[in-house]
Amino acid sequence: MRKSWVIPPEQNAEFVARMEDVLELYHLPYDPQIPLVCMDEQPVQLIKERRDPLPAEPGKPARVDYEYERNGTANVFMFTEPLNGRRGVSVRERKTGLDWAYAIKSLLEVNYPEAERVRLVCDNLNTHKLGSLYEAFPPEVARQLARRLEIHYTPKHGSWLNIAEIELSALTTQCLDRRIPDIQTLGNETKAWEKRRNEQQKGVDWQFTTKDARIKLKRLYPLIKE
C-alpha cells in the first residue's frame, strides 16, 4: 500500500523548511553534472501459485486458483530523474542500511559515473543516511561516495513531495499487480518495466511551487511575532 497524503499540524517550521528546500530543487534548470534524482522504496510480497493457472481460451479469461503460497518478501528501490524522464529500479532481498548503501553505490558509479555529484531527494528513514555507506564500505570508499551525494530529505508526513512516489505507484499498477513467485522473477519483471517506461520518455511536469505553498499551505507557516 502506498503512503497516504498527510499534512502535519499548523505552524510546523521543520515541515516548511524541508518542503521549500525540495520545491526549489524541482525548479532548478537541468544540469547533467549535478542531476536531480528522487528515490523511494517499498516492500513486495512474493507469492507462489499452488496450482498452475489455466491459460485464456476463446470466450474464457485466464483462471488463477485462489490458493497461494507466501514465498518471503523483497524490496524495490526506485530512482527517478524527473527532468529527463529516466528511472532505474533496484531489487534487493531486504531494506537495511546496507541495501540502501549498495543501491546508492550503483547509482553513483553505474548510472552517473561522470556526474560531479547527485542531488538526491528521499525521505528521512533511518537507513537513508551517510552512515549507512560507512557500514557497508571501507572509509575511503564511503567518503568518496559521500562527497558525490547531496541528500535533501522530504519532511515528515511530506513524502508526497517525492516524485519517486509517482513512479512507484506506476510500477505497482503496471507491473506488480499480480502474483510474483520469487526475487529473480521480480528483478526480471521490474527491469522490463523500467526499459519500456524509459523508452517512452515518461517525464514529470511538476507545477507546485514555493509561492503556491505559501498561499495554499499558509497554515503550516509559523506566525512571526514582531
WOTANOR-V197194 format. One record per residue. RES is the residue in one letter. PHI is phi as a letter, one per 20 degrees, with the letter a starting at -180 (NA if undefined). PSI is psi in radians with two decimals (NA if undefined). OMEGA is omega as a letter, one per 40 degrees, with the letter a starting at -180 (999 if undefined). Layout:
# WOTANOR-V197194
res: [RES;RES]
phi: [PHI;PHI]
psi: [PSI;PSI]
omega: [OMEGA;OMEGA]
This chain:
# WOTANOR-V197194
res: [M;R;K;S;W;V;I;P;P;E;Q;N;A;E;F;V;A;R;M;E;D;V;L;E;L;Y;H;L;P;Y;D;P;Q;I;P;L;V;C;M;D;E;Q;P;V;Q;L;I;K;E;R;R;D;P;L;P;A;E;P;G;K;P;A;R;V;D;Y;E;Y;E;R;N;G;T;A;N;V;F;M;F;T;E;P;L;N;G;R;R;G;V;S;V;R;E;R;K;T;G;L;D;W;A;Y;A;I;K;S;L;L;E;V;N;Y;P;E;A;E;R;V;R;L;V;C;D;N;L;N;T;H;K;L;G;S;L;Y;E;A;F;P;P;E;V;A;R;Q;L;A;R;R;L;E;I;H;Y;T;P;K;H;G;S;W;L;N;I;A;E;I;E;L;S;A;L;T;T;Q;C;L;D;R;R;I;P;D;I;Q;T;L;G;N;E;T;K;A;W;E;K;R;R;N;E;Q;Q;K;G;V;D;W;Q;F;T;T;K;D;A;R;I;K;L;K;R;L;Y;P;L;I;K;E]
phi: [NA;f;f;e;e;c;d;f;f;f;l;d;f;f;f;f;f;f;f;f;f;f;f;f;g;f;d;f;f;f;c;f;e;c;f;e;c;d;c;b;b;b;f;c;e;e;c;d;f;f;c;f;f;e;f;f;c;g;n;c;f;f;d;c;f;f;f;b;c;f;c;n;c;b;c;d;e;d;d;c;d;f;f;c;m;d;b;b;d;c;d;c;f;c;c;e;f;f;f;f;f;f;f;f;g;f;g;f;e;d;e;c;f;e;f;f;b;d;e;d;e;b;e;e;g;f;e;e;c;f;g;f;f;f;f;e;c;g;g;f;f;f;f;f;f;f;f;e;c;d;e;c;e;f;f;g;m;c;f;f;f;e;f;f;f;f;f;f;f;f;f;f;f;e;c;d;e;b;f;d;f;b;f;f;f;f;f;f;f;f;f;f;f;g;f;f;f;f;f;e;l;f;d;c;d;e;d;f;d;f;f;f;f;f;e;f;d;g;f;e;e;f;e;e;e;e]
psi: [2.32;2.82;2.53;2.80;1.94;2.26;2.34;3.07;2.96;2.73;1.06;1.68;-0.66;-0.74;-0.83;-0.76;-0.80;-0.62;-0.85;-0.59;-0.83;-0.74;-0.67;-0.64;-0.73;-0.25;0.23;2.62;2.72;2.33;1.85;-0.38;-0.38;1.22;2.60;2.13;2.32;2.46;2.41;2.96;2.78;2.57;2.69;2.23;2.19;2.28;2.18;2.61;2.46;-0.57;2.58;2.30;2.62;2.20;2.81;2.56;2.86;2.08;-0.01;2.27;2.92;2.52;2.27;2.29;2.51;-0.37;2.50;3.00;2.19;2.38;0.69;-2.94;2.89;3.04;2.35;2.14;2.24;2.19;2.28;2.38;1.71;-0.51;-0.38;0.22;0.62;2.39;2.78;2.49;2.29;2.22;2.26;2.85;-0.55;-3.14;0.73;3.05;-0.59;-0.72;-0.72;-0.74;-0.77;-0.63;-0.68;-0.71;-0.76;-0.71;-0.83;-0.71;-0.46;-0.85;-0.62;0.98;-0.47;-0.16;2.47;-0.82;2.90;2.23;2.04;2.13;2.18;2.97;2.95;0.74;2.55;-0.23;-0.25;1.05;2.69;-0.49;-0.50;-0.54;-0.67;-0.42;-0.45;-0.54;2.80;2.67;-0.61;-0.59;-0.78;-0.73;-0.68;-0.71;-0.76;-0.60;-0.49;0.16;2.08;1.78;2.32;2.03;2.39;2.68;2.75;2.33;0.32;0.53;-0.32;-0.22;-0.13;2.01;-0.42;-0.43;-0.61;-0.77;-0.68;-0.65;-0.73;-0.75;-0.75;-0.79;-0.51;-0.31;-0.61;0.25;0.62;3.02;2.19;2.10;-0.53;2.98;-0.55;-0.77;-0.71;-0.77;-0.75;-0.76;-0.75;-0.60;-0.66;-0.74;-0.79;-0.82;-0.80;-0.76;-0.63;-0.64;-0.53;-0.15;0.87;1.91;-3.03;2.22;1.53;2.12;-0.44;2.18;2.99;-0.70;-0.74;-0.76;-0.68;-0.28;-0.96;-0.49;0.61;-0.59;-0.30;-0.31;2.35;2.54;2.11;2.18;2.10;NA]
omega: [i;a;i;i;a;i;a;i;a;i;a;a;a;i;a;a;a;i;a;i;a;a;i;i;a;a;i;i;a;i;a;i;i;a;i;a;i;a;i;a;i;i;i;i;i;a;i;i;i;i;i;i;i;a;i;i;i;i;a;i;i;a;a;a;a;i;i;a;i;a;i;a;i;i;i;i;i;i;i;i;a;a;i;i;a;i;i;a;i;a;i;a;a;i;i;i;i;i;i;a;i;i;i;i;i;i;a;a;a;a;a;a;a;a;i;i;i;i;a;i;i;i;a;i;a;i;a;a;i;i;i;i;a;i;a;a;i;a;a;i;a;a;i;i;a;i;a;a;i;a;i;a;i;a;i;a;i;a;i;i;a;a;i;i;i;a;i;i;i;i;a;a;a;a;a;a;i;a;i;a;a;a;i;i;i;i;i;a;a;i;i;i;i;a;a;a;i;i;i;i;i;i;a;i;a;a;a;a;i;i;i;a;a;i;a;a;a;a;i;a;i;i;a;i;a;999]
